[in-house]
């Protein structure tokens, strides 16, 4: 992870939407750094999808976030789909 980076956000979002998206970014960071419970991540991902319903925009934000942080929303989501309920998901970052 890079020490200082900014989260990709949209200036048209409400404060509540920004909090929802940052919650997802924090959950992704947690998955890489210490692990995140599957259910917790998927709940935050579903909330993110309410804020950003278009797949193309979700992919753009994921790419920007990965470019800034080295962490991928998609990779965490993929691992959570494979995990069992309440299982902790941890992503090993090969680029470190």
N, C-alpha and C positions, 0 to 999 in steps of 0.2 A: 504494500500500500504506500502511496505517496503521502508524505506528512501533511502537506497543505493542498487542498483542492476544493473546488466549489461544486455544489450540486447543480445539475441542470434543472432549471425551473422555468416556468412560463409566467411572464408578468401579468397575464390576464387571469391567472388563478386567484381565487379568494384565499384569505389567510388560512381558512380551514383546509382547503385543497392543498396548499403548500405543506401544511403540517402532515397531511395524509401521505403525500409523496415522500417527504423527508423520513417519515416513519418506515416506509418501505426501504429507502436507501440505508437507514440505520440497521434494519433487519438483515439486509444483504451483507453489510459490514460485519455484523455479528456472526453470520454464517461462516465467513472466512476467518474471523479472528478467534472465536471461541465456540461457535455452534449455536444454532437457533432451533427451537421446537418447530416441527413441521406445521402443526396447526396454527401456531402464532404467525409464521411466515405467510401461509396461504390466506389467512384472514387479512393481513396487511396487503397482500397482492390483490385480493378481490376489491378492497377499498381503493387501491391504486387504479384498478380497471374502471371503477366508477368515475374517477377524476379524468382518466385518460382512456376513453372507450375505443379509440381507433388504434388497431394493431400497428399501423405504420408509425404512428406517433410513439407508441410504447417501445417499438424497436429503436427509434431514433434516440429516445431518452436513455435506453439501455446502452446503446453504443457510446453516447456522450459520457454517461456515468462510468462505463468501463474504461474509456480513454482517460478520464480524469483520475480514477481511483485504482484501476486494475481489477475491479470486481464486476462480475456479470450477474445481472438480475436473472437472465434466462438460465444460466447454469444452476443457480440456487433453486429456481422454480423446477427445473428438470429433476434435480435430486430430491426435491420434496415430493414430486409425483411418484417416485420410486419408493419413498420411505413409508413406513407404517404410521398410523395415528400416534401422536404424542412422541414420536421418535425424534431425537435431536439430529439435525443435519449439519454437517461440517464440510466445507469445501477446502480442499488443499490447493493452494495457488502454485502452479508449476513455475511461474515466471519469477518467483522470489529468488 
